[in-house]
Amino acid sequence: MLFPKKDSFRIVMAIVAHYDFELHKMDVKIVFLNGDLEENVYIDQLVGFTKEGKEHIVCKLKRLIYGLKQASRQWYLKFNDTIMSFEFEKNTLD
């Protein structure tokens, strides 16, 4: 659960306890695979997947992969756009 401040976390926990809500936490391990690339990114062929005589060929990525510098930012932009499309508002205090 990502809460920038302890106060936000305490408020959510107080609401959950007061109204007897259920609280679920998710741990998404492949979240970065859902981002979209805006730049052209090329990588060397993976070890074990090279063809003899074509070792100089590179791969153009169509989607994000874990470990790219752009991955965090691109995923955040997509997540933010999706949340905002449901008319959520940003909490300007945190």
DSSP file (Angstrom, degrees, kcal/mol; ACC not computed):
  #  RESIDUE AA STRUCTURE BP1 BP2  ACC     N-H-->O    O-->H-N    N-H-->O    O-->H-N    TCO  KAPPA ALPHA  PHI   PSI    X-CA   Y-CA   Z-CA
    1    1 A M              0   0    0      0, 0.0     2,-0.8     0, 0.0    24,-0.0   0.000 360.0 360.0 360.0 129.6    0.0    0.0    0.0
    2    2 A L        +     0   0    0      7,-0.0     0, 0.0     2,-0.0     0, 0.0  -0.866 360.0 157.8-106.3 109.3    1.5    3.3   -1.0
    3    3 A F        -     0   0    0     -2,-0.8     6,-0.1     1,-0.1     4,-0.0  -0.991  31.9-150.5-126.5 122.4    0.6    6.2    1.3
    4    4 A P  S    S+     0   0    0      0, 0.0     2,-0.3     0, 0.0    -1,-0.1   0.824  80.7  32.7 -63.5 -31.0    3.0    9.2    1.2
    5    5 A K  S  > S-     0   0    0      1,-0.1     4,-1.5     0, 0.0     3,-0.2  -0.911  75.0-125.8-128.6 154.1    2.3   10.1    4.9
    6    6 A K  H  > S+     0   0    0     -2,-0.3     4,-2.6     1,-0.2     5,-0.2   0.851 109.4  62.3 -62.6 -34.0    1.5    8.3    8.0
    7    7 A D  H  > S+     0   0    0      1,-0.2     4,-2.3     2,-0.2    -1,-0.2   0.903 101.7  50.2 -60.1 -42.3   -1.6   10.4    8.5
    8    8 A S  H  > S+     0   0    0     -3,-0.2     4,-2.2     1,-0.2    -1,-0.2   0.916 111.4  48.7 -62.1 -43.3   -3.2    9.2    5.3
    9    9 A F  H  X S+     0   0    0     -4,-1.5     4,-2.5     1,-0.2    -2,-0.2   0.920 111.4  49.5 -62.8 -44.2   -2.5    5.6    6.3
   10   10 A R  H  X S+     0   0    0     -4,-2.6     4,-2.4     2,-0.2    -1,-0.2   0.884 109.6  51.7 -63.6 -39.3   -4.0    6.1    9.7
   11   11 A I  H  X S+     0   0    0     -4,-2.3     4,-2.4     2,-0.2    -1,-0.2   0.937 111.1  46.9 -63.5 -46.4   -7.1    7.8    8.3
   12   12 A V  H  X S+     0   0    0     -4,-2.2     4,-2.5     1,-0.2    -2,-0.2   0.927 113.3  48.6 -61.8 -44.6   -7.7    4.9    5.9
   13   13 A M  H  X S+     0   0    0     -4,-2.5     4,-2.4     1,-0.2    -1,-0.2   0.879 110.4  51.5 -64.2 -36.9   -7.2    2.3    8.7
   14   14 A A  H  X S+     0   0    0     -4,-2.4     4,-2.8     2,-0.2    -1,-0.2   0.905 110.8  47.9 -65.7 -41.6   -9.6    4.3   11.0
   15   15 A I  H  X S+     0   0    0     -4,-2.4     4,-2.4     2,-0.2     6,-0.3   0.923 111.9  50.0 -64.4 -44.0  -12.3    4.3    8.3
   16   16 A V  H  X>S+     0   0    0     -4,-2.5     5,-1.8     1,-0.2     4,-0.6   0.924 115.3  43.1 -59.8 -45.3  -11.8    0.6    7.6
   17   17 A A  H  <5S+     0   0    0     -4,-2.4     3,-0.5     3,-0.2    -2,-0.2   0.911 114.0  50.3 -68.9 -42.7  -12.1   -0.2   11.3
   18   18 A H  H  <5S+     0   0    0     -4,-2.8    -2,-0.2     1,-0.2    -1,-0.2   0.921 120.2  33.7 -63.8 -45.8  -15.0    2.1   12.0
   19   19 A Y  H  <5S-     0   0    0     -4,-2.4    -1,-0.2    -5,-0.2    -2,-0.2   0.393 106.4-122.3 -92.7   3.4  -17.2    0.9    9.2
   20   20 A D  T  <5 +     0   0    0     -4,-0.6    -3,-0.2    -3,-0.5    -4,-0.1   0.869  52.6 167.1  57.3  39.8  -16.0   -2.7    9.4
   21   21 A F      < -     0   0    0     -5,-1.8     2,-0.4    -6,-0.3    -1,-0.1  -0.351  38.2-114.9 -76.1 162.1  -14.8   -2.7    5.8
   22   22 A E        -     0   0    0     -2,-0.1     2,-0.5     2,-0.0    -1,-0.1  -0.844  27.0-154.7 -95.5 139.0  -12.6   -5.3    4.3
   23   23 A L        -     0   0    0     -2,-0.4     2,-0.4     2,-0.0   -10,-0.0  -0.963   9.5-169.8-118.1 127.5   -9.2   -4.1    3.2
   24   24 A H        -     0   0    0     -2,-0.5     2,-0.4     2,-0.0    -2,-0.0  -0.926   6.5-157.8-118.4 142.2   -7.2   -5.9    0.5
   25   25 A K        -     0   0    0     -2,-0.4     2,-0.4   -24,-0.0    -2,-0.0  -0.947   7.8-158.9-116.8 138.3   -3.6   -5.4   -0.5
   26   26 A M        -     0   0    0     -2,-0.4     2,-0.5     2,-0.0    -2,-0.0  -0.929   8.7-161.9-117.8 142.8   -2.3   -6.3   -3.9
   27   27 A D        -     0   0    0     -2,-0.4     2,-0.7   -26,-0.0    -2,-0.0  -0.932  12.3-167.9-121.1 104.7    1.3   -7.0   -4.9
   28   28 A V        -     0   0    0     -2,-0.5     3,-0.5     1,-0.1    -2,-0.0  -0.836   9.6-179.4 -99.4 116.2    1.6   -6.8   -8.7
   29   29 A K  S    S+     0   0    0     -2,-0.7     3,-0.2     1,-0.2    -1,-0.1   0.689  80.4  44.5 -89.7 -19.4    4.9   -8.1   -9.9
   30   30 A I  S >  S+     0   0    0      1,-0.2     3,-1.5     2,-0.1     4,-0.2   0.017  72.3 124.1-112.9  28.4    4.5   -7.5  -13.6
   31   31 A V  G >   +     0   0    0     -3,-0.5     3,-1.7     1,-0.3    -1,-0.2   0.833  66.5  61.3 -59.8 -35.7    3.1   -4.0  -13.4
   32   32 A F  G >  S+     0   0    0      1,-0.3     3,-1.2    -3,-0.2    -1,-0.3   0.692  88.8  71.5 -69.2 -16.5    5.7   -2.5  -15.6
   33   33 A L  G <  S+     0   0    0     -3,-1.5    -1,-0.3     1,-0.2    -2,-0.2   0.612  89.5  63.7 -73.0  -9.5    4.7   -4.7  -18.5
   34   34 A N  G <  S+     0   0    0     -3,-1.7    -1,-0.2    -4,-0.2    -2,-0.2   0.411  81.9 100.2 -95.1   2.0    1.5   -2.7  -18.8
   35   35 A G    <   -     0   0    0     -3,-1.2    29,-1.1    -4,-0.1     2,-0.4  -0.493  68.4-128.0 -85.4 158.6    3.1    0.6  -19.7
   36   36 A D  B     -A   63   0A   0     38,-0.3     2,-0.4    27,-0.2    27,-0.1  -0.866  16.5-127.7-107.5 140.1    3.4    2.0  -23.3
   37   37 A L        -     0   0    0     25,-0.6     3,-0.0    -2,-0.4     4,-0.0  -0.686  20.9-178.3 -84.9 135.5    6.7    3.1  -24.9
   38   38 A E        +     0   0    0     -2,-0.4     2,-0.2     2,-0.0    -1,-0.1   0.578  68.7  55.8-104.3 -15.9    6.8    6.5  -26.4
   39   39 A E  S    S-     0   0    0      0, 0.0     2,-0.6     0, 0.0    -2,-0.0  -0.680  92.9-101.2-109.5 165.3   10.4    6.3  -27.6
   40   40 A N        -     0   0    0     -2,-0.2     2,-0.5    20,-0.0    22,-0.1  -0.803  43.6-175.6 -84.3 122.8   12.1    3.8  -29.9
   41   41 A V        -     0   0    0     -2,-0.6    20,-2.9    20,-0.4     2,-0.4  -0.984   4.7-171.4-125.2 127.8   14.1    1.5  -27.6
   42   42 A Y  E     -B   60   0B   0     -2,-0.5     2,-0.3    18,-0.2    18,-0.2  -0.919   1.5-172.2-118.4 143.7   16.4   -1.2  -29.0
   43   43 A I  E     -B   59   0B   0     16,-2.5    16,-3.2    -2,-0.4     3,-0.1  -0.933  29.9-102.0-130.0 156.6   18.2   -4.0  -27.0
   44   44 A D  E     -B   58   0B   0     -2,-0.3    14,-0.2    14,-0.2     3,-0.1  -0.350  54.6 -85.3 -67.4 157.0   20.8   -6.6  -27.9
   45   45 A Q        -     0   0    0     12,-0.6    -1,-0.1    10,-0.3     5,-0.1  -0.359  52.9-102.3 -62.5 144.9   19.5  -10.1  -28.5
   46   46 A L    >   -     0   0    0      3,-0.1     3,-2.3     1,-0.1     4,-0.2  -0.387  41.2 -94.3 -71.3 146.6   19.2  -12.1  -25.4
   47   47 A V  T 3  S+     0   0    0      1,-0.3    -1,-0.1     2,-0.2    -3,-0.0  -0.385 114.4  22.8 -60.2 130.7   21.8  -14.7  -24.5
   48   48 A G  T 3  S+     0   0    0     -2,-0.1    -1,-0.3    -3,-0.1    -2,-0.1   0.280 111.7  75.1  94.4 -10.7   20.7  -18.0  -25.8
   49   49 A F    <   +     0   0    0     -3,-2.3     2,-0.2     2,-0.1    -2,-0.2   0.225  66.3 113.4-117.0  12.5   18.4  -16.6  -28.4
   50   50 A T        -     0   0    0     -4,-0.2     2,-0.4    -5,-0.1     5,-0.1  -0.597  59.7-135.4 -85.4 147.2   20.9  -15.4  -31.0
   51   51 A K    >   -     0   0    0      3,-0.3     3,-2.3    -2,-0.2     2,-0.1  -0.829  30.6-101.1-100.8 141.5   21.1  -17.0  -34.4
   52   52 A E  T 3  S+     0   0    0     -2,-0.4    -1,-0.0     1,-0.3     0, 0.0  -0.373 109.4  16.3 -62.3 130.2   24.4  -17.8  -35.9
   53   53 A G  T 3  S+     0   0    0     -2,-0.1    -1,-0.3     1,-0.0     3,-0.1   0.286 116.8  73.2  88.9 -10.2   25.5  -15.2  -38.4
   54   54 A K    X   +     0   0    0     -3,-2.3     3,-1.2     1,-0.1    -3,-0.3  -0.072  51.5 121.6-124.4  32.5   22.9  -12.7  -37.1
   55   55 A E  T 3   +     0   0    0      1,-0.2   -10,-0.3    -5,-0.1    -1,-0.1   0.719  69.0  63.1 -68.7 -20.5   24.5  -11.7  -33.9
   56   56 A H  T 3  S+     0   0    0     -3,-0.1    -1,-0.2   -12,-0.1     2,-0.2   0.594  79.9 103.7 -81.2 -11.4   24.6   -8.0  -35.0
   57   57 A I    <   -     0   0    0     -3,-1.2   -12,-0.6   -13,-0.0     2,-0.2  -0.480  57.3-155.4 -75.3 140.8   20.8   -7.7  -35.2
   58   58 A V  E     -B   44   0B   0     -2,-0.2     2,-0.4   -14,-0.2   -14,-0.2  -0.706  12.8-119.4-111.8 166.3   19.0   -5.9  -32.3
   59   59 A C  E     -B   43   0B   0    -16,-3.2   -16,-2.5    -2,-0.2     2,-0.5  -0.892  14.7-142.7-108.7 134.3   15.4   -6.1  -31.0
   60   60 A K  E     -B   42   0B   0     -2,-0.4     2,-0.3   -18,-0.2   -18,-0.2  -0.849  22.7-131.6 -94.3 126.2   13.0   -3.2  -31.0
   61   61 A L        -     0   0    0    -20,-2.9   -20,-0.4    -2,-0.5     3,-0.1  -0.574  23.1-176.8 -79.3 136.9   10.8   -3.2  -28.0
   62   62 A K  S    S+     0   0    0     -2,-0.3   -25,-0.6     1,-0.1     2,-0.3   0.664  74.2  25.7 -98.7 -24.9    7.0   -2.7  -28.4
   63   63 A R  B    S-A   36   0A   0    -27,-0.1   -27,-0.2     1,-0.0    -1,-0.1  -0.844  94.3 -85.6-132.6 167.3    6.2   -2.7  -24.7
   64   64 A L        -     0   0    0    -29,-1.1     2,-0.3    -2,-0.3    -2,-0.1  -0.379  36.7-159.0 -70.4 151.8    8.1   -1.8  -21.5
   65   65 A I    >   -     0   0    0     -2,-0.1     3,-1.7   -31,-0.0     6,-0.2  -0.950  33.3 -89.0-127.3 154.8   10.2   -4.4  -19.8
   66   66 A Y  T 3  S+     0   0    0     -2,-0.3     3,-0.1     1,-0.2   -36,-0.0  -0.374 110.8  33.9 -62.2 132.6   11.3   -4.4  -16.1
   67   67 A G  T 3  S+     0   0    0      1,-0.4    -1,-0.2    -2,-0.1     2,-0.1   0.213  80.4 128.8 107.3 -14.3   14.5   -2.5  -15.6
   68   68 A L    X   -     0   0    0     -3,-1.7     3,-0.8     1,-0.1     4,-0.5  -0.476  63.3-129.8 -71.0 145.7   14.1    0.2  -18.2
   69   69 A K  T 3  S+     0   0    0      1,-0.2     4,-0.5     2,-0.1     3,-0.3   0.841 109.1  50.9 -62.5 -32.6   14.6    3.7  -17.0
   70   70 A Q  T 3> S+     0   0    0      1,-0.2     4,-2.7     2,-0.1     5,-0.3   0.640  87.5  87.8 -78.6 -15.0   11.3    4.8  -18.6
   71   71 A A  H <> S+     0   0    0     -3,-0.8     4,-2.3     1,-0.2     5,-0.2   0.889  87.1  45.4 -59.0 -48.7    9.3    2.0  -17.0
   72   72 A S  H  > S+     0   0    0     -4,-0.5     4,-2.3    -3,-0.3    -1,-0.2   0.936 116.9  44.4 -61.5 -47.8    8.3    3.6  -13.7
   73   73 A R  H  > S+     0   0    0     -4,-0.5     4,-2.5     1,-0.2    -2,-0.2   0.924 113.9  48.6 -65.5 -45.7    7.3    6.9  -15.3
   74   74 A Q  H  X S+     0   0    0     -4,-2.7     4,-2.0     1,-0.2   -38,-0.3   0.892 112.4  48.9 -64.6 -39.1    5.4    5.4  -18.2
   75   75 A W  H  X S+     0   0    0     -4,-2.3     4,-2.8    -5,-0.3    -1,-0.2   0.919 110.4  51.4 -66.0 -41.7    3.5    3.1  -15.9
   76   76 A Y  H  X S+     0   0    0     -4,-2.3     4,-3.1    -5,-0.2     5,-0.2   0.919 108.8  51.1 -60.5 -43.5    2.6    6.0  -13.6
   77   77 A L  H  X S+     0   0    0     -4,-2.5     4,-2.3     2,-0.2    -1,-0.2   0.913 112.9  45.2 -61.5 -42.4    1.3    8.0  -16.5
   78   78 A K  H  X S+     0   0    0     -4,-2.0     4,-2.1     2,-0.2    -2,-0.2   0.918 115.1  47.4 -67.0 -43.4   -0.9    5.2  -17.7
   79   79 A F  H  X S+     0   0    0     -4,-2.8     4,-2.6     2,-0.2     5,-0.2   0.924 112.2  50.2 -62.5 -45.2   -2.1    4.5  -14.1
   80   80 A N  H  X S+     0   0    0     -4,-3.1     4,-2.6     1,-0.2     5,-0.2   0.920 110.6  49.0 -60.4 -46.3   -2.8    8.2  -13.5
   81   81 A D  H  X S+     0   0    0     -4,-2.3     4,-1.4    -5,-0.2    -1,-0.2   0.896 112.3  49.0 -61.0 -40.4   -4.8    8.5  -16.7
   82   82 A T  H  X S+     0   0    0     -4,-2.1     4,-0.6     2,-0.2    -2,-0.2   0.933 112.9  45.9 -66.1 -46.5   -6.9    5.5  -15.9
   83   83 A I  H ><>S+     0   0    0     -4,-2.6     3,-1.3     1,-0.2     5,-1.3   0.913 112.2  51.3 -63.1 -43.1   -7.6    6.6  -12.3
   84   84 A M  H ><5S+     0   0    0     -4,-2.6     3,-1.8     1,-0.3    -1,-0.2   0.793  99.2  65.0 -66.3 -27.4   -8.5   10.1  -13.5
   85   85 A S  H 3<5S+     0   0    0     -4,-1.4    -1,-0.3     1,-0.3    -2,-0.2   0.722  97.3  56.6 -68.3 -18.8  -10.9    8.7  -16.1
   86   86 A F  T <<5S-     0   0    0     -3,-1.3    -1,-0.3    -4,-0.6    -2,-0.2   0.205 123.2-108.6 -93.3  13.9  -13.0    7.4  -13.2
   87   87 A E  T < 5 +     0   0    0     -3,-1.8    -3,-0.2     1,-0.2    -2,-0.1   0.747  65.0 154.7  65.3  28.7  -13.2   11.0  -11.9
   88   88 A F      < -     0   0    0     -5,-1.3     2,-0.3     1,-0.0    -1,-0.2  -0.476  33.6-138.7 -74.0 157.9  -10.9   10.5   -8.9
   89   89 A E        -     0   0    0     -2,-0.1     2,-0.2     0, 0.0    -1,-0.0  -0.912  15.9-107.8-120.7 150.0   -9.2   13.6   -7.7
   90   90 A K        -     0   0    0     -2,-0.3     2,-0.9     1,-0.1     3,-0.0  -0.489  27.7-123.9 -73.1 142.6   -5.6   14.1   -6.5
   91   91 A N    >   -     0   0    0     -2,-0.2     3,-0.6     1,-0.2    -1,-0.1  -0.797  24.0-169.1 -85.8 107.7   -5.1   14.6   -2.8
   92   92 A T  T 3  S+     0   0    0     -2,-0.9    -1,-0.2     1,-0.2    -2,-0.0   0.599  77.0  66.7 -78.7  -9.4   -3.2   17.9   -2.8
   93   93 A L  T 3         0   0    0      1,-0.2    -1,-0.2    -3,-0.0    -2,-0.0   0.796 360.0 360.0 -81.6 -28.1   -2.3   17.6    0.9
   94   94 A D    <         0   0    0     -3,-0.6    -1,-0.2   -89,-0.0    -2,-0.2   0.440 360.0 360.0 -91.0 360.0    0.0   14.6    0.5
